[in-house]
């Protein structure tokens, strides 16, 4: 059984393609609330984590997740914070570290200020950006297939991604979510500690690796 309430980090980390660990972590204490071995990140895996955590007596005040889009609808009954660090990473992947287009540089700079931004100001600045660069965003070119396609597809992809996650980027600023983090850094740090410990025991079989991981989280819980 579990007790208490709080904000829950949800994430998965992998060792190769065959072994993944899904973890639910209490933000305040860093205590693991749920752990399961998974082969891939399915919605069912995440639902099992939330259901098990809740059914064992823990009250979930909100969830912090990294961006699997289907989860936002699945857990719409909870306040959800999209990890701002991962939002920046998504935009960086689309736009690169040094975008050539001025519109892309401005969007990258805007997202770079996300962690210090106020929700109202950020949304206004993003809307202003879309209006300023409307012609660039919607510009089309004739491609080799004889059809017209958007010229700056990666810029549009970055914009569309930000559009999707925007309702979840500032949940932590809501009055009913005081104390909620704006990133998944705590669970990332836990995974880093786990992997460092595992690296000190290289050569383990997969079954022994699983036993080690279970022991790591039992020790973390103080059990």
C-alpha positions as CSV (number, residue, x, y, z in Angstrom):
1,X,0.0,0.0,0.0
2,X,1.0,3.6,-0.5
3,X,0.0,6.7,1.4
4,X,0.2,10.4,0.8
5,X,-0.5,12.7,-2.2
6,X,1.5,14.7,-4.6
7,X,2.8,15.3,-8.2
8,X,3.9,12.2,-10.1
9,X,6.7,12.0,-12.7
10,X,6.1,9.4,-15.4
11,X,8.9,8.2,-17.7
12,X,10.6,5.2,-19.3
13,X,14.3,4.5,-19.8
14,X,15.9,1.8,-21.9
15,X,18.8,-0.5,-22.1
16,X,19.1,-1.4,-25.8
17,X,15.9,-2.4,-27.6
18,X,14.7,-5.2,-25.3
19,X,14.7,-3.8,-21.8
20,X,12.8,-0.7,-20.6
21,X,11.8,0.4,-17.2
22,X,8.7,2.5,-16.6
23,X,8.8,4.5,-13.4
24,X,6.3,6.6,-11.5
25,X,8.1,8.9,-9.0
26,X,6.8,11.1,-6.2
27,X,8.2,14.6,-6.8
28,X,8.4,15.8,-3.2
29,X,10.3,12.7,-1.8
30,X,11.8,11.1,-4.9
31,X,10.1,7.9,-3.8
32,X,9.3,5.3,-6.5
33,X,5.6,4.7,-6.5
34,X,5.5,2.1,-9.3
35,X,8.0,0.3,-11.5
36,X,7.5,-2.2,-14.4
37,X,9.7,-3.7,-17.1
38,X,8.4,-2.8,-20.6
39,X,9.4,-3.5,-24.1
40,X,7.9,-0.3,-25.5
41,X,5.9,2.7,-24.3
42,X,2.3,1.8,-24.7
43,X,-0.6,3.8,-23.4
44,X,-1.6,0.7,-21.4
45,X,1.7,0.6,-19.6
46,X,1.2,4.2,-18.5
47,X,-2.4,3.5,-17.5
48,X,-1.3,0.5,-15.5
49,X,1.2,2.7,-13.6
50,X,-1.4,5.4,-12.8
51,X,-4.1,2.9,-11.9
52,X,-1.8,0.9,-9.6
53,X,-0.5,4.0,-7.9
54,X,-4.0,5.3,-7.2
55,X,-5.4,1.9,-6.2
56,X,-2.7,1.4,-3.6
57,X,-3.8,4.6,-1.8
58,X,-1.7,7.4,-3.3
59,X,-3.6,10.6,-4.3
60,X,-2.2,11.9,-7.6
61,X,-2.5,15.7,-7.7
62,X,-1.0,15.9,-11.2
63,X,1.4,14.3,-13.7
64,X,4.6,15.4,-15.3
65,X,5.3,13.7,-18.6
66,X,7.7,14.1,-21.5
67,X,5.5,14.4,-24.5
68,X,3.9,11.1,-25.7
69,X,0.9,12.8,-27.3
70,X,-1.7,10.1,-26.7
71,X,-1.1,10.4,-22.9
72,X,-2.5,13.9,-22.7
73,X,-6.0,12.7,-23.7
74,X,-5.7,9.5,-21.7
75,X,-5.0,11.4,-18.5
76,X,-7.1,14.4,-19.2
77,X,-8.7,14.0,-15.8
78,X,-5.5,15.1,-14.1
79,X,-3.5,18.3,-14.3
80,X,-0.7,17.6,-16.7
81,X,2.6,19.4,-17.0
82,X,4.6,18.9,-20.2
83,X,8.3,18.8,-19.4
84,X,9.6,22.2,-20.6
85,X,13.1,20.8,-21.0
86,X,11.8,18.2,-23.5
87,X,9.7,20.9,-25.2
88,X,13.0,22.7,-25.9
89,X,14.6,19.5,-27.1
90,X,11.7,18.9,-29.6
91,X,12.0,22.4,-31.0
92,X,15.8,22.1,-31.2
93,X,15.5,18.8,-33.2
94,X,13.3,20.5,-35.7
95,X,15.1,23.7,-36.0
96,X,18.8,22.6,-35.2
97,X,21.1,24.5,-32.9
98,X,21.8,27.2,-35.5
99,X,18.7,27.8,-37.7
100,X,19.3,29.6,-40.9
101,X,15.9,31.2,-41.2
102,X,15.3,34.3,-39.1
103,X,11.8,33.0,-38.3
104,X,13.3,29.8,-37.0
105,X,15.9,31.6,-34.9
106,X,13.2,33.8,-33.3
107,X,11.0,30.7,-32.5
108,X,14.0,28.9,-31.0
109,X,14.8,32.0,-28.9
110,X,11.2,32.2,-27.7
111,X,11.1,28.6,-26.6
112,X,14.6,29.1,-25.0
113,X,12.9,31.5,-22.5
114,X,10.2,29.0,-21.7
115,X,11.4,28.2,-18.2
116,X,11.3,31.8,-17.0
117,X,8.2,32.8,-18.9
118,X,4.7,33.7,-17.7
119,X,1.9,31.8,-19.4
120,X,0.0,34.9,-20.7
121,X,3.2,36.6,-22.0
122,X,4.5,33.5,-23.7
123,X,1.2,32.8,-25.4
124,X,1.0,36.4,-26.6
125,X,4.6,36.3,-27.9
126,X,4.0,33.0,-29.7
127,X,0.8,34.5,-31.3
128,X,2.8,37.6,-32.4
129,X,5.4,35.3,-33.9
130,X,2.8,33.4,-35.9
131,X,1.3,36.6,-37.2
132,X,4.7,38.2,-38.0
133,X,5.9,35.2,-40.0
134,X,2.6,34.1,-41.5
135,X,3.8,34.4,-45.1
136,X,7.0,32.4,-44.3
137,X,5.1,29.7,-42.4
138,X,2.5,29.2,-45.2
139,X,4.8,29.7,-48.2
140,X,4.7,26.8,-50.7
141,X,7.1,25.6,-53.4
142,X,6.7,23.4,-56.4
143,X,8.4,20.0,-55.7
144,X,9.7,17.3,-58.0
145,X,6.5,15.4,-57.8
146,X,4.8,18.3,-59.5
147,X,2.8,19.3,-56.4
148,X,3.0,22.3,-54.2
149,X,4.4,21.7,-50.7
150,X,5.1,23.9,-47.7
151,X,8.6,25.3,-48.2
152,X,9.7,25.3,-44.6
153,X,8.3,22.0,-43.3
154,X,10.5,21.7,-40.3
155,X,9.6,25.2,-39.2
156,X,5.9,24.2,-39.5
157,X,6.5,21.0,-37.6
158,X,8.1,22.9,-34.8
159,X,5.2,25.4,-34.7
160,X,2.6,22.6,-34.7
161,X,4.4,20.8,-31.9
162,X,4.4,23.9,-29.8
163,X,0.7,24.4,-30.6
164,X,-0.1,20.9,-29.4
165,X,1.8,21.2,-26.1
166,X,1.0,24.8,-25.3
167,X,-2.0,24.0,-23.1
168,X,0.2,21.9,-20.9
169,X,3.4,23.9,-20.6
170,X,2.3,26.2,-17.8
171,X,0.1,23.9,-15.6
172,X,2.6,24.4,-12.8
173,X,1.6,28.0,-12.6
174,X,-2.0,27.3,-11.8
175,X,-3.2,28.1,-8.3
176,X,-4.3,24.5,-7.7
177,X,-0.8,23.2,-8.8
178,X,1.5,25.0,-6.4
179,X,4.7,23.0,-5.9
180,X,4.4,21.2,-9.3
181,X,7.7,21.1,-11.2
182,X,7.9,22.3,-14.8
183,X,10.4,19.6,-15.9
184,X,10.9,15.8,-15.5
185,X,14.5,16.4,-14.2
186,X,13.9,14.5,-11.0
187,X,13.0,11.3,-12.7
188,X,15.8,11.8,-15.2
189,X,18.3,12.1,-12.3
190,X,17.0,8.9,-10.8
191,X,17.5,7.0,-14.1
192,X,21.0,8.5,-14.3
193,X,21.9,7.2,-10.9
194,X,20.5,3.8,-11.8
195,X,22.5,3.6,-15.0
196,X,25.7,4.7,-13.2
197,X,25.2,1.9,-10.6
198,X,24.5,-0.6,-13.4
199,X,27.6,0.4,-15.3
200,X,29.6,-0.7,-12.2
201,X,28.3,-4.2,-12.8
202,X,28.8,-4.6,-16.5
203,X,28.3,-8.1,-17.9
204,X,25.1,-8.9,-16.1
205,X,22.7,-11.1,-17.8
206,X,19.3,-9.6,-18.5
207,X,17.6,-11.5,-15.7
208,X,20.4,-10.4,-13.2
209,X,20.1,-6.9,-14.5
210,X,16.3,-6.9,-13.8
211,X,17.1,-8.2,-10.2
212,X,19.6,-5.4,-9.8
213,X,17.1,-2.8,-10.9
214,X,14.4,-4.2,-8.6
215,X,16.9,-4.1,-5.7
216,X,17.9,-0.5,-6.6
217,X,14.4,0.8,-6.2
218,X,13.6,-1.3,-3.1
219,X,16.7,0.3,-1.5
220,X,15.5,3.7,-2.6
221,X,12.2,3.1,-0.9
222,X,14.0,2.0,2.2
223,X,12.3,-1.4,2.2
